[in-house]
Amino acid sequence: MNEKITKGHRVIFHVDMNSFYASVEMAYDPLLKGKPVAIAGNVEERKGIIVTCSYEARAFGVKTTMPLWEARQKCPQLIVRKPNFDRYRKSSQAMFDLLREYTDQVEPVSIDEGYMDVTDYAGPLTPLQIAEEIQLRLQKELLLPCSIGIAPNKFLAKMASDMKKPMGITILRKREIDKILWPMNVGEMHGVGAKTAEKLKTISITTIGELAKGNDYQLKHLLGINGERLKKRANGVDTRPVDPDSVSEFKSIGNSTTLPKDSEDERLLEKTIEKLSSSVSARMKRKSVLSHNIQLMIRYGIHHTVTRSRKLPNPIEGESAIKAAAMFLLRKHWDGEPVRLLGVTAQELVEKDDSVKQLDLFTFQEDAKKEPLHKTLQDLEDKFGKGIIKRGIKNKNTADAGSKAKITTSFQKDFLE
């Protein structure tokens, strides 16, 4: 792809940072370079799990999600660091700012990866030269390695970026998928998890090529509408645009935490749910969203997990309301066995401005008291414009209200806040 961009043909990049957390730590501490480094939460406790590790650590067999004790057995000289999420956010923002110097069509999909659409790039560089320059600058200016996939759509670009790591640049053209993509195991395909791969085996589909030629009826019967979508992807078809605004589109906000030891102490479980609810509430307020559904996850052992949810009559955001819904689910569905992990998730999120509260017998009196104030605020907005008066001030510290709880936090979608 040394040629200039041909009109009418999309050119999509998938930029994937290599061992991002570990690489950021190395950038801040050059003494870590070239050494086996791992990032793990709760280093002192049994629940410490490898979040990511350097390629030097991987050479010893250390892998993501591996228990810390096992990683240390495989690599006694392993250097372990606790996550520093503020540091990772700053590096992520710097990375995406650099990408936006080439195009405003940049779609972050997580803290360490994103898509770029350079179709309308009008500069002097070819797509390959753009990728080479981005990779070089990220390494030189931020000390962060990355791999880049170049393709005519998002799916193929994502597949391409995984083909050479670290510091790879891979071009994947649609006309080459039968030779490059189709021989690969279907489990290596983006969008196909372990469970889906097992299901596909039941209809004798083990490679991406076999999926591409799969029977439409069988796939739909086995996987529903996802079967049709995966077959299209296997054939290199993906019409999704690169959407710079999609980072703000999220469906849920949730946190989970593993207990120091399996417990059947209801007071401890309630305290844990309270901390989780506080953290979820803080993040919801930061995003100005409400939830129509609260989900509770209970894990009894390594392989036994129960998830239950409760539909709410009115949307909520407050810690006490979230905790009440989660505790209702705990008391209803907990079987009394020792609990290893708890998770609280707010689902079916809506923007506050778009939410309509349904008055009922229990909330009518409270809402009626506020009605004169609501009417005054509405009259002012009608006269002077929406947003002229805010119902309270967002305190920057509010977002961290739940940070005291030692909780595993997902950085997908909300890392740029």
Contacts in CASP RR format, 6 or more apart in sequence:
PFRMAT RR
TARGET T0000
AUTHOR 0000-0000-0000
METHOD contacts of the structure
MODEL  1
MNEKITKGHRVIFHVDMNSFYASVEMAYDPLLKGKPVAIAGNVEERKGII
VTCSYEARAFGVKTTMPLWEARQKCPQLIVRKPNFDRYRKSSQAMFDLLR
EYTDQVEPVSIDEGYMDVTDYAGPLTPLQIAEEIQLRLQKELLLPCSIGI
APNKFLAKMASDMKKPMGITILRKREIDKILWPMNVGEMHGVGAKTAEKL
KTISITTIGELAKGNDYQLKHLLGINGERLKKRANGVDTRPVDPDSVSEF
KSIGNSTTLPKDSEDERLLEKTIEKLSSSVSARMKRKSVLSHNIQLMIRY
GIHHTVTRSRKLPNPIEGESAIKAAAMFLLRKHWDGEPVRLLGVTAQELV
EKDDSVKQLDLFTFQEDAKKEPLHKTLQDLEDKFGKGIIKRGIKNKNTAD
AGSKAKITTSFQKDFLE
1 11 0 8 1.000
1 126 0 8 1.000
1 127 0 8 1.000
1 128 0 8 1.000
1 150 0 8 1.000
1 171 0 8 1.000
1 173 0 8 1.000
2 126 0 8 1.000
2 128 0 8 1.000
2 129 0 8 1.000
3 126 0 8 1.000
4 126 0 8 1.000
5 11 0 8 1.000
5 118 0 8 1.000
5 119 0 8 1.000
5 121 0 8 1.000
5 126 0 8 1.000
5 127 0 8 1.000
8 119 0 8 1.000
9 119 0 8 1.000
9 152 0 8 1.000
10 117 0 8 1.000
10 119 0 8 1.000
10 152 0 8 1.000
10 153 0 8 1.000
11 117 0 8 1.000
11 118 0 8 1.000
11 119 0 8 1.000
11 121 0 8 1.000
11 127 0 8 1.000
11 150 0 8 1.000
11 152 0 8 1.000
12 115 0 8 1.000
12 116 0 8 1.000
12 117 0 8 1.000
12 118 0 8 1.000
12 119 0 8 1.000
12 150 0 8 1.000
12 151 0 8 1.000
12 152 0 8 1.000
12 153 0 8 1.000
12 154 0 8 1.000
12 156 0 8 1.000
12 157 0 8 1.000
12 242 0 8 1.000
13 115 0 8 1.000
13 116 0 8 1.000
13 117 0 8 1.000
13 118 0 8 1.000
13 127 0 8 1.000
13 130 0 8 1.000
13 131 0 8 1.000
13 134 0 8 1.000
13 148 0 8 1.000
13 149 0 8 1.000
13 150 0 8 1.000
13 157 0 8 1.000
14 113 0 8 1.000
14 114 0 8 1.000
14 115 0 8 1.000
14 148 0 8 1.000
14 149 0 8 1.000
14 151 0 8 1.000
14 154 0 8 1.000
14 157 0 8 1.000
14 158 0 8 1.000
14 160 0 8 1.000
14 161 0 8 1.000
15 95 0 8 1.000
15 99 0 8 1.000
15 113 0 8 1.000
15 114 0 8 1.000
15 115 0 8 1.000
15 116 0 8 1.000
15 134 0 8 1.000
15 146 0 8 1.000
15 147 0 8 1.000
15 148 0 8 1.000
15 149 0 8 1.000
15 161 0 8 1.000
16 112 0 8 1.000
16 113 0 8 1.000
16 114 0 8 1.000
16 146 0 8 1.000
16 147 0 8 1.000
16 148 0 8 1.000
16 149 0 8 1.000
16 161 0 8 1.000
16 162 0 8 1.000
16 165 0 8 1.000
17 23 0 8 1.000
17 95 0 8 1.000
17 112 0 8 1.000
17 113 0 8 1.000
17 138 0 8 1.000
17 144 0 8 1.000
17 145 0 8 1.000
17 146 0 8 1.000
18 55 0 8 1.000
18 144 0 8 1.000
18 145 0 8 1.000
18 146 0 8 1.000
18 147 0 8 1.000
18 165 0 8 1.000
18 166 0 8 1.000
18 167 0 8 1.000
19 52 0 8 1.000
19 53 0 8 1.000
19 54 0 8 1.000
19 55 0 8 1.000
19 145 0 8 1.000
19 166 0 8 1.000
20 52 0 8 1.000
20 88 0 8 1.000
20 91 0 8 1.000
20 92 0 8 1.000
20 111 0 8 1.000
20 112 0 8 1.000
20 144 0 8 1.000
21 39 0 8 1.000
21 51 0 8 1.000
21 52 0 8 1.000
21 83 0 8 1.000
21 88 0 8 1.000
22 37 0 8 1.000
22 38 0 8 1.000
22 39 0 8 1.000
22 52 0 8 1.000
22 53 0 8 1.000
22 54 0 8 1.000
22 57 0 8 1.000
23 54 0 8 1.000
23 143 0 8 1.000
23 144 0 8 1.000
23 145 0 8 1.000
24 84 0 8 1.000
24 87 0 8 1.000
24 88 0 8 1.000
24 91 0 8 1.000
24 144 0 8 1.000
25 32 0 8 1.000
25 37 0 8 1.000
25 39 0 8 1.000
25 81 0 8 1.000
25 84 0 8 1.000
25 87 0 8 1.000
26 32 0 8 1.000
26 33 0 8 1.000
26 34 0 8 1.000
26 37 0 8 1.000
26 54 0 8 1.000
26 143 0 8 1.000
27 91 0 8 1.000
27 142 0 8 1.000
27 143 0 8 1.000
27 144 0 8 1.000
28 87 0 8 1.000
32 54 0 8 1.000
32 79 0 8 1.000
34 54 0 8 1.000
34 56 0 8 1.000
35 54 0 8 1.000
35 56 0 8 1.000
35 77 0 8 1.000
35 79 0 8 1.000
36 53 0 8 1.000
36 54 0 8 1.000
36 56 0 8 1.000
36 57 0 8 1.000
36 59 0 8 1.000
36 60 0 8 1.000
36 62 0 8 1.000
36 75 0 8 1.000
36 77 0 8 1.000
36 78 0 8 1.000
36 79 0 8 1.000
37 53 0 8 1.000
37 54 0 8 1.000
37 56 0 8 1.000
37 57 0 8 1.000
37 78 0 8 1.000
37 79 0 8 1.000
37 80 0 8 1.000
37 81 0 8 1.000
38 50 0 8 1.000
38 51 0 8 1.000
38 52 0 8 1.000
38 53 0 8 1.000
38 54 0 8 1.000
38 57 0 8 1.000
38 62 0 8 1.000
38 68 0 8 1.000
38 71 0 8 1.000
38 78 0 8 1.000
38 79 0 8 1.000
38 80 0 8 1.000
38 81 0 8 1.000
39 50 0 8 1.000
39 51 0 8 1.000
39 52 0 8 1.000
39 53 0 8 1.000
39 80 0 8 1.000
39 81 0 8 1.000
39 82 0 8 1.000
39 83 0 8 1.000
40 48 0 8 1.000
40 49 0 8 1.000
40 50 0 8 1.000
40 51 0 8 1.000
40 68 0 8 1.000
40 71 0 8 1.000
40 80 0 8 1.000
40 81 0 8 1.000
40 82 0 8 1.000
41 47 0 8 1.000
41 48 0 8 1.000
41 49 0 8 1.000
41 51 0 8 1.000
41 68 0 8 1.000
41 82 0 8 1.000
41 83 0 8 1.000
41 408 0 8 1.000
42 48 0 8 1.000
42 258 0 8 1.000
42 406 0 8 1.000
43 68 0 8 1.000
43 80 0 8 1.000
43 82 0 8 1.000
45 260 0 8 1.000
46 67 0 8 1.000
46 69 0 8 1.000
46 260 0 8 1.000
46 261 0 8 1.000
47 258 0 8 1.000
47 259 0 8 1.000
47 260 0 8 1.000
48 67 0 8 1.000
48 68 0 8 1.000
49 65 0 8 1.000
49 66 0 8 1.000
49 67 0 8 1.000
49 68 0 8 1.000
50 62 0 8 1.000
50 63 0 8 1.000
50 64 0 8 1.000
50 65 0 8 1.000
50 66 0 8 1.000
50 67 0 8 1.000
50 68 0 8 1.000
50 71 0 8 1.000
51 64 0 8 1.000
51 83 0 8 1.000
52 64 0 8 1.000
53 62 0 8 1.000
53 63 0 8 1.000
53 64 0 8 1.000
53 71 0 8 1.000
53 78 0 8 1.000
55 166 0 8 1.000
57 71 0 8 1.000
57 75 0 8 1.000
57 78 0 8 1.000
60 74 0 8 1.000
60 75 0 8 1.000
60 78 0 8 1.000
61 74 0 8 1.000
61 75 0 8 1.000
62 71 0 8 1.000
62 74 0 8 1.000
62 75 0 8 1.000
62 78 0 8 1.000
63 71 0 8 1.000
68 80 0 8 1.000
71 78 0 8 1.000
72 78 0 8 1.000
72 80 0 8 1.000
85 409 0 8 1.000
85 411 0 8 1.000
88 111 0 8 1.000
88 411 0 8 1.000
88 415 0 8 1.000
89 111 0 8 1.000
89 415 0 8 1.000
89 416 0 8 1.000
91 142 0 8 1.000
91 144 0 8 1.000
92 108 0 8 1.000
92 111 0 8 1.000
92 112 0 8 1.000
92 415 0 8 1.000
92 416 0 8 1.000
93 416 0 8 1.000
94 142 0 8 1.000
95 112 0 8 1.000
95 138 0 8 1.000
95 142 0 8 1.000
95 144 0 8 1.000
96 106 0 8 1.000
96 108 0 8 1.000
96 114 0 8 1.000
96 416 0 8 1.000
98 134 0 8 1.000
98 137 0 8 1.000
98 138 0 8 1.000
98 141 0 8 1.000
98 142 0 8 1.000
99 106 0 8 1.000
99 114 0 8 1.000
99 116 0 8 1.000
99 134 0 8 1.000
100 106 0 8 1.000
102 116 0 8 1.000
102 118 0 8 1.000
102 121 0 8 1.000
102 130 0 8 1.000
102 134 0 8 1.000
103 116 0 8 1.000
103 117 0 8 1.000
103 118 0 8 1.000
103 120 0 8 1.000
103 121 0 8 1.000
104 244 0 8 1.000
105 116 0 8 1.000
105 117 0 8 1.000
105 118 0 8 1.000
105 119 0 8 1.000
105 120 0 8 1.000
105 242 0 8 1.000
105 244 0 8 1.000
106 114 0 8 1.000
106 115 0 8 1.000
106 116 0 8 1.000
106 242 0 8 1.000
106 244 0 8 1.000
107 114 0 8 1.000
107 115 0 8 1.000
107 116 0 8 1.000
107 242 0 8 1.000
107 243 0 8 1.000
107 244 0 8 1.000
107 246 0 8 1.000
107 247 0 8 1.000
108 114 0 8 1.000
108 247 0 8 1.000
108 415 0 8 1.000
108 416 0 8 1.000
109 115 0 8 1.000
109 246 0 8 1.000
109 247 0 8 1.000
109 412 0 8 1.000
110 411 0 8 1.000
110 412 0 8 1.000
110 413 0 8 1.000
110 415 0 8 1.000
111 411 0 8 1.000
111 412 0 8 1.000
111 415 0 8 1.000
113 161 0 8 1.000
115 154 0 8 1.000
115 157 0 8 1.000
115 242 0 8 1.000
116 242 0 8 1.000
117 241 0 8 1.000
117 242 0 8 1.000
118 127 0 8 1.000
118 130 0 8 1.000
121 127 0 8 1.000
121 130 0 8 1.000
125 133 0 8 1.000
127 150 0 8 1.000
128 150 0 8 1.000
128 169 0 8 1.000
128 171 0 8 1.000
131 148 0 8 1.000
131 149 0 8 1.000
131 150 0 8 1.000
131 169 0 8 1.000
132 169 0 8 1.000
134 146 0 8 1.000
134 148 0 8 1.000
135 145 0 8 1.000
135 146 0 8 1.000
135 148 0 8 1.000
135 167 0 8 1.000
135 168 0 8 1.000
135 169 0 8 1.000
138 144 0 8 1.000
138 145 0 8 1.000
138 146 0 8 1.000
139 145 0 8 1.000
139 146 0 8 1.000
139 167 0 8 1.000
145 166 0 8 1.000
145 167 0 8 1.000
146 166 0 8 1.000
146 167 0 8 1.000
147 161 0 8 1.000
147 162 0 8 1.000
147 164 0 8 1.000
147 165 0 8 1.000
147 166 0 8 1.000
147 167 0 8 1.000
147 168 0 8 1.000
147 169 0 8 1.000
147 170 0 8 1.000
148 161 0 8 1.000
148 168 0 8 1.000
148 169 0 8 1.000
148 170 0 8 1.000
149 157 0 8 1.000
149 158 0 8 1.000
149 160 0 8 1.000
149 161 0 8 1.000
149 163 0 8 1.000
149 169 0 8 1.000
149 170 0 8 1.000
149 171 0 8 1.000
149 172 0 8 1.000
150 157 0 8 1.000
150 160 0 8 1.000
150 169 0 8 1.000
150 170 0 8 1.000
150 171 0 8 1.000
150 172 0 8 1.000
151 157 0 8 1.000
151 159 0 8 1.000
151 160 0 8 1.000
151 171 0 8 1.000
151 172 0 8 1.000
151 173 0 8 1.000
151 174 0 8 1.000
152 173 0 8 1.000
152 174 0 8 1.000
153 236 0 8 1.000
153 237 0 8 1.000
153 238 0 8 1.000
153 239 0 8 1.000
153 240 0 8 1.000
154 238 0 8 1.000
154 240 0 8 1.000
154 242 0 8 1.000
155 190 0 8 1.000
155 233 0 8 1.000
155 236 0 8 1.000
155 238 0 8 1.000
155 240 0 8 1.000
156 172 0 8 1.000
156 174 0 8 1.000
156 177 0 8 1.000
156 181 0 8 1.000
156 236 0 8 1.000
156 238 0 8 1.000
157 172 0 8 1.000
158 190 0 8 1.000
159 172 0 8 1.000
159 181 0 8 1.000
159 189 0 8 1.000
159 190 0 8 1.000
160 170 0 8 1.000
160 171 0 8 1.000
160 172 0 8 1.000
161 170 0 8 1.000
162 188 0 8 1.000
162 190 0 8 1.000
163 170 0 8 1.000
163 172 0 8 1.000
164 170 0 8 1.000
172 180 0 8 1.000
172 181 0 8 1.000
174 236 0 8 1.000
177 212 0 8 1.000
177 235 0 8 1.000
177 236 0 8 1.000
178 209 0 8 1.000
181 208 0 8 1.000
181 209 0 8 1.000
181 234 0 8 1.000
181 236 0 8 1.000
182 207 0 8 1.000
182 208 0 8 1.000
182 209 0 8 1.000
182 212 0 8 1.000
182 234 0 8 1.000
183 207 0 8 1.000
183 208 0 8 1.000
183 209 0 8 1.000
184 207 0 8 1.000
184 208 0 8 1.000
185 197 0 8 1.000
185 206 0 8 1.000
185 207 0 8 1.000
185 208 0 8 1.000
186 192 0 8 1.000
186 197 0 8 1.000
186 200 0 8 1.000
186 205 0 8 1.000
186 206 0 8 1.000
186 207 0 8 1.000
186 208 0 8 1.000
186 209 0 8 1.000
186 210 0 8 1.000
186 211 0 8 1.000
187 193 0 8 1.000
187 194 0 8 1.000
187 196 0 8 1.000
187 197 0 8 1.000
188 208 0 8 1.000
189 208 0 8 1.000
189 211 0 8 1.000
189 230 0 8 1.000
189 233 0 8 1.000
189 234 0 8 1.000
190 233 0 8 1.000
191 230 0 8 1.000
191 233 0 8 1.000
192 200 0 8 1.000
192 230 0 8 1.000
196 223 0 8 1.000
196 226 0 8 1.000
196 230 0 8 1.000
199 222 0 8 1.000
199 223 0 8 1.000
200 206 0 8 1.000
200 211 0 8 1.000
200 222 0 8 1.000
202 222 0 8 1.000
203 215 0 8 1.000
203 218 0 8 1.000
203 219 0 8 1.000
203 222 0 8 1.000
204 210 0 8 1.000
205 211 0 8 1.000
205 214 0 8 1.000
208 234 0 8 1.000
209 234 0 8 1.000
211 219 0 8 1.000
211 230 0 8 1.000
211 231 0 8 1.000
211 234 0 8 1.000
212 231 0 8 1.000
212 234 0 8 1.000
212 235 0 8 1.000
214 231 0 8 1.000
216 228 0 8 1.000
216 231 0 8 1.000
219 227 0 8 1.000
219 228 0 8 1.000
219 230 0 8 1.000
219 231 0 8 1.000
220 227 0 8 1.000
220 228 0 8 1.000
223 230 0 8 1.000
232 238 0 8 1.000
247 413 0 8 1.000
247 416 0 8 1.000
249 413 0 8 1.000
250 287 0 8 1.000
250 349 0 8 1.000
250 413 0 8 1.000
250 414 0 8 1.000
251 347 0 8 1.000
251 348 0 8 1.000
251 349 0 8 1.000
252 295 0 8 1.000
252 345 0 8 1.000
252 346 0 8 1.000
252 347 0 8 1.000
252 348 0 8 1.000
252 349 0 8 1.000
253 280 0 8 1.000
253 283 0 8 1.000
253 284 0 8 1.000
253 287 0 8 1.000
253 289 0 8 1.000
253 291 0 8 1.000
253 345 0 8 1.000
253 346 0 8 1.000
253 349 0 8 1.000
253 414 0 8 1.000
254 276 0 8 1.000
254 280 0 8 1.000
254 283 0 8 1.000
254 343 0 8 1.000
254 344 0 8 1.000
254 345 0 8 1.000
254 346 0 8 1.000
254 410 0 8 1.000
255 276 0 8 1.000
255 279 0 8 1.000
255 280 0 8 1.000
255 343 0 8 1.000
255 344 0 8 1.000
255 345 0 8 1.000
255 407 0 8 1.000
255 408 0 8 1.000
255 409 0 8 1.000
255 410 0 8 1.000
256 276 0 8 1.000
256 297 0 8 1.000
256 341 0 8 1.000
256 342 0 8 1.000
256 343 0 8 1.000
256 344 0 8 1.000
256 407 0 8 1.000
256 408 0 8 1.000
257 272 0 8 1.000
257 275 0 8 1.000
257 276 0 8 1.000
257 341 0 8 1.000
257 342 0 8 1.000
257 343 0 8 1.000
257 405 0 8 1.000
257 406 0 8 1.000
257 407 0 8 1.000
257 408 0 8 1.000
258 340 0 8 1.000
258 341 0 8 1.000
258 408 0 8 1.000
259 268 0 8 1.000
259 272 0 8 1.000
259 339 0 8 1.000
259 340 0 8 1.000
259 341 0 8 1.000
259 342 0 8 1.000
262 300 0 8 1.000
262 301 0 8 1.000
262 338 0 8 1.000
262 339 0 8 1.000
262 340 0 8 1.000
263 269 0 8 1.000
263 338 0 8 1.000
263 339 0 8 1.000
264 336 0 8 1.000
264 337 0 8 1.000
264 338 0 8 1.000
264 339 0 8 1.000
269 330 0 8 1.000
269 334 0 8 1.000
269 339 0 8 1.000
269 342 0 8 1.000
270 327 0 8 1.000
270 330 0 8 1.000
272 342 0 8 1.000
273 296 0 8 1.000
273 323 0 8 1.000
273 326 0 8 1.000
273 327 0 8 1.000
273 330 0 8 1.000
273 342 0 8 1.000
273 344 0 8 1.000
274 319 0 8 1.000
274 323 0 8 1.000
275 402 0 8 1.000
275 404 0 8 1.000
275 405 0 8 1.000
275 407 0 8 1.000
276 326 0 8 1.000
276 342 0 8 1.000
276 343 0 8 1.000
276 344 0 8 1.000
276 405 0 8 1.000
276 407 0 8 1.000
277 318 0 8 1.000
277 319 0 8 1.000
277 320 0 8 1.000
277 322 0 8 1.000
277 323 0 8 1.000
277 326 0 8 1.000
277 344 0 8 1.000
278 319 0 8 1.000
278 401 0 8 1.000
278 402 0 8 1.000
278 405 0 8 1.000
279 401 0 8 1.000
279 402 0 8 1.000
279 403 0 8 1.000
279 405 0 8 1.000
279 407 0 8 1.000
279 409 0 8 1.000
280 322 0 8 1.000
280 344 0 8 1.000
280 345 0 8 1.000
280 346 0 8 1.000
281 317 0 8 1.000
281 318 0 8 1.000
281 319 0 8 1.000
281 322 0 8 1.000
281 401 0 8 1.000
282 319 0 8 1.000
282 398 0 8 1.000
282 399 0 8 1.000
282 400 0 8 1.000
282 401 0 8 1.000
282 402 0 8 1.000
283 399 0 8 1.000
283 414 0 8 1.000
284 290 0 8 1.000
284 291 0 8 1.000
284 317 0 8 1.000
284 318 0 8 1.000
284 346 0 8 1.000
284 349 0 8 1.000
285 317 0 8 1.000
285 318 0 8 1.000
285 394 0 8 1.000
285 398 0 8 1.000
285 399 0 8 1.000
286 394 0 8 1.000
286 398 0 8 1.000
286 399 0 8 1.000
286 417 0 8 1.000
287 349 0 8 1.000
287 414 0 8 1.000
287 417 0 8 1.000
288 351 0 8 1.000
288 352 0 8 1.000
288 353 0 8 1.000
289 317 0 8 1.000
289 346 0 8 1.000
289 349 0 8 1.000
289 350 0 8 1.000
289 351 0 8 1.000
289 352 0 8 1.000
290 315 0 8 1.000
290 316 0 8 1.000
290 317 0 8 1.000
290 349 0 8 1.000
290 350 0 8 1.000
290 352 0 8 1.000
290 355 0 8 1.000
291 312 0 8 1.000
291 315 0 8 1.000
291 316 0 8 1.000
291 317 0 8 1.000
291 322 0 8 1.000
291 346 0 8 1.000
291 347 0 8 1.000
291 348 0 8 1.000
291 349 0 8 1.000
291 350 0 8 1.000
292 311 0 8 1.000
292 312 0 8 1.000
292 315 0 8 1.000
292 347 0 8 1.000
292 348 0 8 1.000
292 349 0 8 1.000
292 350 0 8 1.000
293 309 0 8 1.000
293 310 0 8 1.000
293 311 0 8 1.000
293 312 0 8 1.000
293 346 0 8 1.000
293 347 0 8 1.000
293 348 0 8 1.000
294 309 0 8 1.000
294 310 0 8 1.000
294 312 0 8 1.000
294 316 0 8 1.000
294 322 0 8 1.000
294 325 0 8 1.000
294 326 0 8 1.000
294 329 0 8 1.000
294 344 0 8 1.000
294 345 0 8 1.000
294 346 0 8 1.000
294 347 0 8 1.000
295 307 0 8 1.000
295 308 0 8 1.000
295 309 0 8 1.000
295 310 0 8 1.000
295 329 0 8 1.000
295 344 0 8 1.000
295 345 0 8 1.000
295 346 0 8 1.000
295 347 0 8 1.000
296 307 0 8 1.000
296 308 0 8 1.000
296 309 0 8 1.000
296 326 0 8 1.000
296 329 0 8 1.000
296 330 0 8 1.000
296 333 0 8 1.000
296 342 0 8 1.000
296 343 0 8 1.000
296 344 0 8 1.000
296 345 0 8 1.000
297 305 0 8 1.000
297 306 0 8 1.000
297 307 0 8 1.000
297 341 0 8 1.000
297 342 0 8 1.000
297 343 0 8 1.000
297 344 0 8 1.000
297 345 0 8 1.000
298 305 0 8 1.000
298 306 0 8 1.000
298 307 0 8 1.000
298 308 0 8 1.000
298 330 0 8 1.000
298 333 0 8 1.000
298 334 0 8 1.000
298 339 0 8 1.000
298 341 0 8 1.000
298 342 0 8 1.000
298 343 0 8 1.000
299 305 0 8 1.000
299 306 0 8 1.000
299 339 0 8 1.000
299 340 0 8 1.000
299 341 0 8 1.000
299 342 0 8 1.000
300 306 0 8 1.000
300 335 0 8 1.000
300 337 0 8 1.000
300 338 0 8 1.000
300 339 0 8 1.000
300 340 0 8 1.000
301 340 0 8 1.000
302 340 0 8 1.000
305 341 0 8 1.000
306 333 0 8 1.000
308 329 0 8 1.000
308 332 0 8 1.000
308 333 0 8 1.000
309 329 0 8 1.000
309 347 0 8 1.000
310 325 0 8 1.000
310 328 0 8 1.000
310 329 0 8 1.000
312 325 0 8 1.000
313 358 0 8 1.000
313 360 0 8 1.000
314 357 0 8 1.000
314 358 0 8 1.000
314 360 0 8 1.000
314 363 0 8 1.000
315 350 0 8 1.000
315 355 0 8 1.000
315 357 0 8 1.000
316 322 0 8 1.000
316 325 0 8 1.000
317 352 0 8 1.000
322 344 0 8 1.000
322 346 0 8 1.000
326 344 0 8 1.000
357 363 0 8 1.000
357 367 0 8 1.000
359 367 0 8 1.000
377 389 0 8 1.000
377 391 0 8 1.000
380 388 0 8 1.000
380 389 0 8 1.000
381 387 0 8 1.000
381 388 0 8 1.000
381 389 0 8 1.000
399 417 0 8 1.000
END
